Every structure is written in structure tokens, then in C-alpha cells.
């Protein structure tokens, strides 16, 4: 897999969202998580380019486009899903 630790981009977005939610409201957390994901994709593509791994670059960009398409279609539904999953995880015993 192209990503560190076998983390998909959607998992990375969820992780960023959860991290930002510790100190921000849902809207700001979602906005900042999306921005962080974009920067992370740039870094990942750069690392893959250094290794001449065009196939992995295509996979990263495909996954990123899918996420952006979902967000562009209904920003609120993606944000609500992330918030719901965060609350579900928070309510589970450790």
C-alpha cells in the first residue's frame, strides 16, 4: 500500500477530524481536517514521486478525488458522518 501504516486517506481524514475536535467545533474541525488532508496528499505524492511509483501516485489521487467528490456533493453529510463516528467511538468502553 502507498500510505504509511496502511492508513487510507479516509481513515487519515477521520483521524485529523478527531484530533481537531479536541479543541475546535465541528465546522472548524472539518475545515481544518480537509486542509490537513490536502497537505498530507501533497507530501505523500512527493514521497512516491521520489520513488518513481506512478501506480501508487495514481491510487492516492484517485482516492483523494473520491473524497473531494463526496465532500463537494454534500459537505454536511460527510461532516455529520465523521461527527457521528467520533461520538460512537467516544461512547465505547476502552
Biopython code that builds the backbone (N, CA, C, O; Angstrom):
import numpy as np
from Bio.PDB.StructureBuilder import StructureBuilder

atoms = [
    (1, "UNK", "N", (0.842, -1.181, 0.000)),
    (1, "UNK", "CA", (0.000, 0.000, 0.000)),
    (1, "UNK", "C", (0.887, 1.245, 0.000)),
    (1, "UNK", "O", (2.027, 1.197, 0.462)),
    (2, "UNK", "N", (0.373, 2.334, -0.507)),
    (2, "UNK", "CA", (1.142, 3.555, -0.696)),
    (2, "UNK", "C", (1.265, 4.405, 0.550)),
    (2, "UNK", "O", (2.113, 5.296, 0.600)),
    (3, "UNK", "N", (0.450, 4.157, 1.549)),
    (3, "UNK", "CA", (0.403, 5.063, 2.693)),
    (3, "UNK", "C", (1.109, 4.468, 3.900)),
    (3, "UNK", "O", (1.137, 3.253, 4.095)),
    (4, "UNK", "N", (1.667, 5.339, 4.685)),
    (4, "UNK", "CA", (2.363, 4.918, 5.892)),
    (4, "UNK", "C", (1.390, 4.224, 6.823)),
    (4, "UNK", "O", (0.293, 4.717, 7.084)),
    (5, "UNK", "N", (1.812, 3.066, 7.322)),
    (5, "UNK", "CA", (0.982, 2.355, 8.279)),
    (5, "UNK", "C", (-0.305, 1.802, 7.695)),
    (5, "UNK", "O", (-1.225, 1.473, 8.444)),
    (6, "UNK", "N", (-0.393, 1.692, 6.387)),
    (6, "UNK", "CA", (-1.588, 1.160, 5.719)),
    (6, "UNK", "C", (-2.848, 1.947, 6.056)),
    (6, "UNK", "O", (-3.940, 1.379, 6.095)),
    (7, "UNK", "N", (-2.712, 3.233, 6.297)),
    (7, "UNK", "CA", (-3.851, 4.097, 6.592)),
    (7, "UNK", "C", (-4.402, 4.645, 5.280)),
    (7, "UNK", "O", (-3.665, 5.244, 4.498)),
    (8, "UNK", "N", (-5.690, 4.443, 5.040)),
    (8, "UNK", "CA", (-6.299, 5.013, 3.844)),
    (8, "UNK", "C", (-6.501, 6.508, 4.050)),
    (8, "UNK", "O", (-6.402, 7.006, 5.171)),
    (9, "UNK", "N", (-6.781, 7.213, 2.978)),
    (9, "UNK", "CA", (-6.993, 8.655, 3.100)),
    (9, "UNK", "C", (-8.239, 8.973, 3.916)),
    (9, "UNK", "O", (-8.242, 9.948, 4.669)),
    (10, "UNK", "N", (-9.292, 8.180, 3.788)),
    (10, "UNK", "CA", (-10.493, 8.452, 4.581)),
    (10, "UNK", "C", (-10.209, 8.212, 6.059)),
    (10, "UNK", "O", (-10.721, 8.938, 6.911)),
    (11, "UNK", "N", (-9.401, 7.204, 6.371)),
    (11, "UNK", "CA", (-9.009, 6.981, 7.765)),
    (11, "UNK", "C", (-8.171, 8.153, 8.276)),
    (11, "UNK", "O", (-8.307, 8.575, 9.424)),
    (12, "UNK", "N", (-7.319, 8.663, 7.419)),
    (12, "UNK", "CA", (-6.498, 9.811, 7.791)),
    (12, "UNK", "C", (-7.375, 11.032, 8.040)),
    (12, "UNK", "O", (-7.152, 11.765, 9.002)),
    (13, "UNK", "N", (-8.376, 11.260, 7.180)),
    (13, "UNK", "CA", (-9.298, 12.378, 7.372)),
    (13, "UNK", "C", (-10.032, 12.236, 8.705)),
    (13, "UNK", "O", (-10.179, 13.212, 9.442)),
    (14, "UNK", "N", (-10.489, 11.025, 9.013)),
    (14, "UNK", "CA", (-11.169, 10.787, 10.290)),
    (14, "UNK", "C", (-10.239, 11.077, 11.465)),
    (14, "UNK", "O", (-10.644, 11.697, 12.448)),
    (15, "UNK", "N", (-9.000, 10.629, 11.357)),
    (15, "UNK", "CA", (-8.033, 10.857, 12.435)),
    (15, "UNK", "C", (-7.786, 12.345, 12.623)),
    (15, "UNK", "O", (-7.766, 12.836, 13.752)),
    (16, "UNK", "N", (-7.599, 13.067, 11.520)),
    (16, "UNK", "CA", (-7.401, 14.514, 11.617)),
    (16, "UNK", "C", (-8.617, 15.184, 12.249)),
    (16, "UNK", "O", (-8.479, 16.055, 13.109)),
    (17, "UNK", "N", (-9.801, 14.774, 11.820)),
    (17, "UNK", "CA", (-11.027, 15.362, 12.362)),
    (17, "UNK", "C", (-11.094, 15.145, 13.875)),
    (17, "UNK", "O", (-11.378, 16.071, 14.634)),
    (18, "UNK", "N", (-10.832, 13.914, 14.296)),
    (18, "UNK", "CA", (-10.865, 13.617, 15.728)),
    (18, "UNK", "C", (-9.850, 14.460, 16.493)),
    (18, "UNK", "O", (-10.153, 14.965, 17.574)),
    (19, "UNK", "N", (-8.663, 14.614, 15.947)),
    (19, "UNK", "CA", (-7.635, 15.427, 16.602)),
    (19, "UNK", "C", (-8.083, 16.878, 16.734)),
    (19, "UNK", "O", (-7.925, 17.481, 17.796)),
    (20, "UNK", "N", (-8.635, 17.440, 15.671)),
    (20, "UNK", "CA", (-9.080, 18.836, 15.717)),
    (20, "UNK", "C", (-10.289, 19.026, 16.630)),
    (20, "UNK", "O", (-10.454, 20.087, 17.232)),
    (21, "UNK", "N", (-11.134, 17.997, 16.734)),
    (21, "UNK", "CA", (-12.330, 18.116, 17.578)),
    (21, "UNK", "C", (-11.983, 18.250, 19.053)),
    (21, "UNK", "O", (-12.830, 18.669, 19.842)),
    (22, "UNK", "N", (-10.781, 17.912, 19.440)),
    (22, "UNK", "CA", (-10.377, 18.073, 20.834)),
    (22, "UNK", "C", (-10.385, 19.537, 21.247)),
    (22, "UNK", "O", (-10.538, 19.855, 22.427)),
    (23, "UNK", "N", (-10.218, 20.439, 20.261)),
    (23, "UNK", "CA", (-10.115, 21.859, 20.613)),
    (23, "UNK", "C", (-10.970, 22.790, 19.757)),
    (23, "UNK", "O", (-10.949, 24.004, 19.959)),
    (24, "UNK", "N", (-11.722, 22.237, 18.803)),
    (24, "UNK", "CA", (-12.499, 23.086, 17.896)),
    (24, "UNK", "C", (-13.924, 22.561, 17.747)),
    (24, "UNK", "O", (-14.224, 21.420, 18.098)),
    (25, "UNK", "N", (-14.796, 23.423, 17.218)),
    (25, "UNK", "CA", (-16.168, 22.999, 16.937)),
    (25, "UNK", "C", (-16.185, 22.144, 15.666)),
    (25, "UNK", "O", (-15.186, 22.100, 14.948)),
    (26, "UNK", "N", (-17.300, 21.464, 15.375)),
    (26, "UNK", "CA", (-17.354, 20.574, 14.212)),
    (26, "UNK", "C", (-17.021, 21.253, 12.878)),
    (26, "UNK", "O", (-16.306, 20.675, 12.059)),
    (27, "UNK", "N", (-17.523, 22.460, 12.651)),
    (27, "UNK", "CA", (-17.264, 23.132, 11.374)),
    (27, "UNK", "C", (-15.784, 23.432, 11.185)),
    (27, "UNK", "O", (-15.215, 23.132, 10.136)),
    (28, "UNK", "N", (-15.163, 24.023, 12.196)),
    (28, "UNK", "CA", (-13.737, 24.351, 12.109)),
    (28, "UNK", "C", (-12.901, 23.077, 12.026)),
    (28, "UNK", "O", (-11.914, 23.029, 11.292)),
    (29, "UNK", "N", (-13.288, 22.053, 12.771)),
    (29, "UNK", "CA", (-12.559, 20.784, 12.747)),
    (29, "UNK", "C", (-12.594, 20.159, 11.363)),
    (29, "UNK", "O", (-11.579, 19.670, 10.867)),
    (30, "UNK", "N", (-13.763, 20.177, 10.744)),
    (30, "UNK", "CA", (-13.901, 19.587, 9.416)),
    (30, "UNK", "C", (-13.087, 20.368, 8.388)),
    (30, "UNK", "O", (-12.384, 19.778, 7.569)),
    (31, "UNK", "N", (-13.184, 21.674, 8.434)),
    (31, "UNK", "CA", (-12.430, 22.524, 7.508)),
    (31, "UNK", "C", (-10.928, 22.283, 7.670)),
    (31, "UNK", "O", (-10.217, 22.109, 6.680)),
    (32, "UNK", "N", (-10.449, 22.272, 8.902)),
    (32, "UNK", "CA", (-9.024, 22.082, 9.149)),
    (32, "UNK", "C", (-8.563, 20.667, 8.804)),
    (32, "UNK", "O", (-7.449, 20.480, 8.317)),
    (33, "UNK", "N", (-9.415, 19.673, 9.053)),
    (33, "UNK", "CA", (-9.077, 18.293, 8.701)),
    (33, "UNK", "C", (-8.948, 18.139, 7.186)),
    (33, "UNK", "O", (-8.053, 17.442, 6.708)),
    (34, "UNK", "N", (-9.830, 18.780, 6.434)),
    (34, "UNK", "CA", (-9.752, 18.729, 4.966)),
    (34, "UNK", "C", (-8.482, 19.407, 4.466)),
    (34, "UNK", "O", (-7.831, 18.909, 3.547)),
    (35, "UNK", "N", (-8.131, 20.535, 5.063)),
    (35, "UNK", "CA", (-6.903, 21.234, 4.672)),
    (35, "UNK", "C", (-5.682, 20.383, 5.005)),
    (35, "UNK", "O", (-4.753, 20.292, 4.202)),
    (36, "UNK", "N", (-5.676, 19.763, 6.179)),
    (36, "UNK", "CA", (-4.556, 18.907, 6.571)),
    (36, "UNK", "C", (-4.441, 17.703, 5.645)),
    (36, "UNK", "O", (-3.336, 17.282, 5.302)),
    (37, "UNK", "N", (-5.581, 17.149, 5.242)),
    (37, "UNK", "CA", (-5.560, 16.018, 4.316)),
    (37, "UNK", "C", (-4.937, 16.429, 2.986)),
    (37, "UNK", "O", (-4.132, 15.687, 2.423)),
    (38, "UNK", "N", (-5.299, 17.598, 2.485)),
    (38, "UNK", "CA", (-4.736, 18.074, 1.217)),
    (38, "UNK", "C", (-3.221, 18.196, 1.307)),
    (38, "UNK", "O", (-2.507, 17.766, 0.401)),
    (39, "UNK", "N", (-2.732, 18.776, 2.387)),
    (39, "UNK", "CA", (-1.280, 18.907, 2.563)),
    (39, "UNK", "C", (-0.620, 17.543, 2.695)),
    (39, "UNK", "O", (0.482, 17.328, 2.189)),
    (40, "UNK", "N", (-1.285, 16.636, 3.367)),
    (40, "UNK", "CA", (-0.760, 15.288, 3.532)),
    (40, "UNK", "C", (-0.669, 14.560, 2.187)),
    (40, "UNK", "O", (0.284, 13.822, 1.940)),
    (41, "UNK", "N", (-1.662, 14.772, 1.326)),
    (41, "UNK", "CA", (-1.640, 14.155, -0.007)),
    (41, "UNK", "C", (-0.463, 14.699, -0.816)),
    (41, "UNK", "O", (0.211, 13.945, -1.517)),
    (42, "UNK", "N", (-0.218, 15.991, -0.721)),
    (42, "UNK", "CA", (0.923, 16.586, -1.425)),
    (42, "UNK", "C", (2.222, 15.943, -0.953)),
    (42, "UNK", "O", (3.073, 15.592, -1.770)),
    (43, "UNK", "N", (2.380, 15.786, 0.362)),
    (43, "UNK", "CA", (3.586, 15.150, 0.902)),
    (43, "UNK", "C", (3.714, 13.705, 0.430)),
    (43, "UNK", "O", (4.795, 13.268, 0.036)),
    (44, "UNK", "N", (2.606, 12.967, 0.472)),
    (44, "UNK", "CA", (2.618, 11.569, 0.056)),
    (44, "UNK", "C", (2.983, 11.437, -1.416)),
    (44, "UNK", "O", (3.796, 10.588, -1.783)),
    (45, "UNK", "N", (2.388, 12.269, -2.257)),
    (45, "UNK", "CA", (2.687, 12.224, -3.693)),
    (45, "UNK", "C", (4.160, 12.561, -3.930)),
    (45, "UNK", "O", (4.806, 11.944, -4.776)),
    (46, "UNK", "N", (4.688, 13.526, -3.196)),
    (46, "UNK", "CA", (6.102, 13.867, -3.325)),
    (46, "UNK", "C", (7.008, 12.701, -2.976)),
    (46, "UNK", "O", (7.979, 12.430, -3.683)),
    (47, "UNK", "N", (6.692, 12.009, -1.885)),
    (47, "UNK", "CA", (7.487, 10.842, -1.485)),
    (47, "UNK", "C", (7.412, 9.741, -2.541)),
    (47, "UNK", "O", (8.419, 9.113, -2.866)),
    (48, "UNK", "N", (6.221, 9.514, -3.068)),
    (48, "UNK", "CA", (6.053, 8.479, -4.090)),
    (48, "UNK", "C", (6.755, 8.860, -5.387)),
    (48, "UNK", "O", (7.297, 7.995, -6.075)),
    (49, "UNK", "N", (6.750, 10.134, -5.723)),
    (49, "UNK", "CA", (7.448, 10.598, -6.927)),
    (49, "UNK", "C", (8.946, 10.373, -6.781)),
    (49, "UNK", "O", (9.614, 9.998, -7.745)),
    (50, "UNK", "N", (9.475, 10.597, -5.592)),
    (50, "UNK", "CA", (10.901, 10.348, -5.349)),
    (50, "UNK", "C", (11.252, 8.887, -5.574)),
    (50, "UNK", "O", (12.383, 8.562, -5.934)),
    (51, "UNK", "N", (10.277, 8.002, -5.361)),
    (51, "UNK", "CA", (10.499, 6.564, -5.570)),
    (51, "UNK", "C", (10.055, 6.118, -6.962)),
    (51, "UNK", "O", (10.106, 4.929, -7.279)),
    (52, "UNK", "N", (9.619, 7.069, -7.796)),
    (52, "UNK", "CA", (9.131, 6.763, -9.148)),
    (52, "UNK", "C", (7.987, 5.748, -9.139)),
    (52, "UNK", "O", (7.913, 4.885, -10.013)),
    (53, "UNK", "N", (7.110, 5.851, -8.163)),
    (53, "UNK", "CA", (5.996, 4.916, -8.019)),
    (53, "UNK", "C", (4.716, 5.542, -8.585)),
    (53, "UNK", "O", (3.840, 5.987, -7.843)),
    (54, "UNK", "N", (4.635, 5.562, -9.913)),
    (54, "UNK", "CA", (3.499, 6.200, -10.594)),
    (54, "UNK", "C", (2.173, 5.512, -10.284)),
    (54, "UNK", "O", (1.142, 6.177, -10.177)),
    (55, "UNK", "N", (2.188, 4.215, -10.143)),
    (55, "UNK", "CA", (0.960, 3.486, -9.834)),
    (55, "UNK", "C", (0.404, 3.917, -8.476)),
    (55, "UNK", "O", (-0.799, 4.138, -8.340)),
    (56, "UNK", "N", (1.259, 4.033, -7.490)),
    (56, "UNK", "CA", (0.813, 4.459, -6.160)),
    (56, "UNK", "C", (0.328, 5.906, -6.190)),
    (56, "UNK", "O", (-0.633, 6.252, -5.503)),
    (57, "UNK", "N", (0.983, 6.746, -6.976)),
    (57, "UNK", "CA", (0.543, 8.142, -7.108)),
    (57, "UNK", "C", (-0.867, 8.182, -7.677)),
    (57, "UNK", "O", (-1.716, 8.923, -7.183)),
    (58, "UNK", "N", (-1.122, 7.389, -8.714)),
    (58, "UNK", "CA", (-2.463, 7.335, -9.296)),
    (58, "UNK", "C", (-3.493, 6.877, -8.262)),
    (58, "UNK", "O", (-4.600, 7.412, -8.204)),
    (59, "UNK", "N", (-3.126, 5.891, -7.450)),
    (59, "UNK", "CA", (-4.049, 5.396, -6.421)),
    (59, "UNK", "C", (-4.365, 6.470, -5.381)),
    (59, "UNK", "O", (-5.519, 6.633, -4.983)),
    (60, "UNK", "N", (-3.343, 7.198, -4.946)),
    (60, "UNK", "CA", (-3.551, 8.273, -3.968)),
    (60, "UNK", "C", (-4.474, 9.331, -4.556)),
    (60, "UNK", "O", (-5.424, 9.769, -3.907)),
    (61, "UNK", "N", (-4.191, 9.737, -5.782)),
    (61, "UNK", "CA", (-5.003, 10.779, -6.413)),
    (61, "UNK", "C", (-6.432, 10.318, -6.660)),
    (61, "UNK", "O", (-7.368, 11.105, -6.520)),
    (62, "UNK", "N", (-6.610, 9.067, -7.023)),
    (62, "UNK", "CA", (-7.961, 8.522, -7.217)),
    (62, "UNK", "C", (-8.742, 8.574, -5.904)),
    (62, "UNK", "O", (-9.887, 9.026, -5.869)),
    (63, "UNK", "N", (-8.113, 8.110, -4.835)),
    (63, "UNK", "CA", (-8.789, 8.112, -3.538)),
    (63, "UNK", "C", (-9.086, 9.541, -3.077)),
    (63, "UNK", "O", (-10.155, 9.814, -2.531)),
    (64, "UNK", "N", (-8.137, 10.442, -3.301)),
    (64, "UNK", "CA", (-8.329, 11.840, -2.913)),
    (64, "UNK", "C", (-9.483, 12.467, -3.696)),
    (64, "UNK", "O", (-10.296, 13.198, -3.130)),
    (65, "UNK", "N", (-9.551, 12.180, -4.997)),
    (65, "UNK", "CA", (-10.656, 12.705, -5.813)),
    (65, "UNK", "C", (-12.003, 12.180, -5.330)),
    (65, "UNK", "O", (-12.989, 12.917, -5.307)),
    (66, "UNK", "N", (-12.044, 10.908, -4.945)),
    (66, "UNK", "CA", (-13.293, 10.336, -4.429)),
    (66, "UNK", "C", (-13.739, 11.059, -3.159)),
    (66, "UNK", "O", (-14.919, 11.365, -2.990)),
    (67, "UNK", "N", (-12.794, 11.326, -2.279)),
    (67, "UNK", "CA", (-13.126, 12.038, -1.038)),
    (67, "UNK", "C", (-13.588, 13.450, -1.356)),
    (67, "UNK", "O", (-14.603, 13.903, -0.829)),
    (68, "UNK", "N", (-12.858, 14.145, -2.208)),
    (68, "UNK", "CA", (-13.228, 15.521, -2.563)),
    (68, "UNK", "C", (-14.593, 15.558, -3.239)),
    (68, "UNK", "O", (-15.372, 16.485, -3.017)),
    (69, "UNK", "N", (-14.884, 14.560, -4.061)),
    (69, "UNK", "CA", (-16.185, 14.491, -4.721)),
    (69, "UNK", "C", (-17.298, 14.309, -3.690)),
    (69, "UNK", "O", (-18.348, 14.943, -3.790)),
    (70, "UNK", "N", (-17.074, 13.459, -2.717)),
    (70, "UNK", "CA", (-18.058, 13.248, -1.649)),
    (70, "UNK", "C", (-18.272, 14.518, -0.850)),
    (70, "UNK", "O", (-19.404, 14.874, -0.524)),
    (71, "UNK", "N", (-17.192, 15.193, -0.538)),
    (71, "UNK", "CA", (-17.272, 16.432, 0.233)),
    (71, "UNK", "C", (-17.948, 17.521, -0.589)),
    (71, "UNK", "O", (-18.780, 18.267, -0.072)),
    (72, "UNK", "N", (-17.597, 17.612, -1.855)),
    (72, "UNK", "CA", (-18.179, 18.633, -2.724)),
    (72, "UNK", "C", (-19.665, 18.436, -2.930)),
    (72, "UNK", "O", (-20.416, 19.406, -3.039)),
    (73, "UNK", "N", (-20.097, 17.182, -2.984)),
    (73, "UNK", "CA", (-21.507, 16.893, -3.188)),
    (73, "UNK", "C", (-22.353, 17.251, -1.985)),
    (73, "UNK", "O", (-23.445, 17.802, -2.125)),
    (74, "UNK", "N", (-21.857, 16.942, -0.818)),
    (74, "UNK", "CA", (-22.613, 17.236, 0.401)),
    (74, "UNK", "C", (-21.657, 17.328, 1.577)),
    (74, "UNK", "O", (-21.438, 16.357, 2.302)),
    (75, "UNK", "N", (-21.105, 18.490, 1.747)),
    (75, "UNK", "CA", (-20.171, 18.750, 2.828)),
    (75, "UNK", "C", (-20.770, 18.373, 4.173)),
    (75, "UNK", "O", (-20.094, 17.779, 5.012)),
    (76, "UNK", "N", (-22.035, 18.715, 4.381)),
    (76, "UNK", "CA", (-22.679, 18.461, 5.668)),
    (76, "UNK", "C", (-22.806, 16.974, 5.969)),
    (76, "UNK", "O", (-22.613, 16.563, 7.113)),
    (77, "UNK", "N", (-23.127, 16.159, 4.969)),
    (77, "UNK", "CA", (-23.318, 14.739, 5.248)),
    (77, "UNK", "C", (-22.005, 14.071, 5.639)),
    (77, "UNK", "O", (-21.996, 13.209, 6.518)),
    (78, "UNK", "N", (-20.906, 14.446, 5.012)),
    (78, "UNK", "CA", (-19.605, 13.879, 5.368)),
    (78, "UNK", "C", (-19.227, 14.330, 6.773)),
    (78, "UNK", "O", (-18.774, 13.526, 7.588)),
    (79, "UNK", "N", (-19.413, 15.607, 7.053)),
    (79, "UNK", "CA", (-19.095, 16.148, 8.380)),
    (79, "UNK", "C", (-19.952, 15.469, 9.449)),
    (79, "UNK", "O", (-19.447, 15.108, 10.512)),
    (80, "UNK", "N", (-21.238, 15.293, 9.173)),
    (80, "UNK", "CA", (-22.133, 14.638, 10.127)),
    (80, "UNK", "C", (-21.724, 13.191, 10.362)),
    (80, "UNK", "O", (-21.801, 12.697, 11.486)),
    (81, "UNK", "N", (-21.295, 12.517, 9.314)),
    (81, "UNK", "CA", (-20.844, 11.132, 9.455)),
    (81, "UNK", "C", (-19.611, 11.051, 10.345)),
    (81, "UNK", "O", (-19.532, 10.192, 11.223)),
    (82, "UNK", "N", (-18.648, 11.944, 10.118)),
    (82, "UNK", "CA", (-17.442, 11.948, 10.945)),
    (82, "UNK", "C", (-17.785, 12.238, 12.404)),
    (82, "UNK", "O", (-17.238, 11.616, 13.315)),
    (83, "UNK", "N", (-18.684, 13.176, 12.615)),
    (83, "UNK", "CA", (-19.083, 13.530, 13.980)),
    (83, "UNK", "C", (-19.801, 12.358, 14.651)),
    (83, "UNK", "O", (-19.553, 12.068, 15.821)),
    (84, "UNK", "N", (-20.684, 11.689, 13.920)),
    (84, "UNK", "CA", (-21.406, 10.539, 14.470)),
    (84, "UNK", "C", (-20.433, 9.420, 14.847)),
    (84, "UNK", "O", (-20.548, 8.838, 15.926)),
    (85, "UNK", "N", (-19.473, 9.117, 13.962)),
    (85, "UNK", "CA", (-18.496, 8.069, 14.243)),
    (85, "UNK", "C", (-17.625, 8.436, 15.441)),
    (85, "UNK", "O", (-17.280, 7.573, 16.249)),
    (86, "UNK", "N", (-17.274, 9.701, 15.554)),
    (86, "UNK", "CA", (-16.483, 10.160, 16.696)),
    (86, "UNK", "C", (-17.256, 9.935, 17.997)),
    (86, "UNK", "O", (-16.695, 9.440, 18.975)),
    (87, "UNK", "N", (-18.525, 10.292, 18.009)),
    (87, "UNK", "CA", (-19.347, 10.119, 19.215)),
    (87, "UNK", "C", (-19.540, 8.640, 19.555)),
    (87, "UNK", "O", (-19.553, 8.263, 20.727)),
    (88, "UNK", "N", (-19.690, 7.805, 18.522)),
    (88, "UNK", "CA", (-19.843, 6.368, 18.762)),
    (88, "UNK", "C", (-18.586, 5.788, 19.394)),
    (88, "UNK", "O", (-18.669, 4.999, 20.335)),
    (89, "UNK", "N", (-17.424, 6.176, 18.881)),
    (89, "UNK", "CA", (-16.166, 5.686, 19.445)),
    (89, "UNK", "C", (-15.966, 6.200, 20.868)),
    (89, "UNK", "O", (-15.460, 5.481, 21.729)),
    (90, "UNK", "N", (-16.363, 7.437, 21.106)),
    (90, "UNK", "CA", (-16.195, 8.025, 22.437)),
    (90, "UNK", "C", (-17.088, 7.339, 23.467)),
    (90, "UNK", "O", (-16.749, 7.289, 24.649)),
    (91, "UNK", "N", (-18.221, 6.812, 23.026)),
    (91, "UNK", "CA", (-19.146, 6.172, 23.965)),
    (91, "UNK", "C", (-18.802, 4.708, 24.234)),
    (91, "UNK", "O", (-19.376, 4.093, 25.133)),
    (92, "UNK", "N", (-17.873, 4.147, 23.465)),
    (92, "UNK", "CA", (-17.481, 2.753, 23.665)),
    (92, "UNK", "C", (-16.483, 2.653, 24.814)),
    (92, "UNK", "O", (-15.618, 3.515, 24.967)),
    (93, "UNK", "N", (-16.606, 1.599, 25.620)),
    (93, "UNK", "CA", (-15.638, 1.418, 26.710)),
    (93, "UNK", "C", (-14.246, 1.128, 26.153)),
    (93, "UNK", "O", (-14.100, 0.501, 25.104)),
    (94, "UNK", "N", (-13.255, 1.584, 26.856)),
    (94, "UNK", "CA", (-11.867, 1.423, 26.399)),
    (94, "UNK", "C", (-11.335, 0.081, 26.751)),
    (94, "UNK", "O", (-10.183, -0.227, 26.443)),
]
sb = StructureBuilder()
sb.init_structure("model")
sb.init_model(0)
sb.init_chain("A")
sb.init_seg("    ")
for serial, (resi, resn, name, xyz) in enumerate(atoms, 1):
    if name == "N":
        sb.init_residue(resn, " ", resi, " ")
    sb.init_atom(name, np.array(xyz, "f"), 0.0, 1.0, " ", f" {name:<3s}", serial, name[0])
structure = sb.get_structure()
